[in-house]
């Protein structure tokens, strides 16, 4: 399975910009090499907040509409 869409998130976490969540399988090598670690979660919140990183100078019409909807 290809997990390349998780690469930016994994990179930002490795650089120390915070925590993230992804499929455990997508960070199997990082877990094995102890580059990343799991944070146990007892409860999953009912409402998740979604954030988006983007450059407002390079948005297509569709991407701009999506950001407006968020």
Secondary structure as GFF3:
##gff-version 3
##sequence-region A 1 70
A	DSSP	three_ten_helix	4	6	.	.	.	ID=ss1
A	DSSP	alpha_helix	7	14	.	.	.	ID=ss2
A	DSSP	three_ten_helix	24	27	.	.	.	ID=ss3
A	DSSP	alpha_helix	28	32	.	.	.	ID=ss4
A	DSSP	three_ten_helix	56	58	.	.	.	ID=ss5
A	DSSP	alpha_helix	61	69	.	.	.	ID=ss6
###
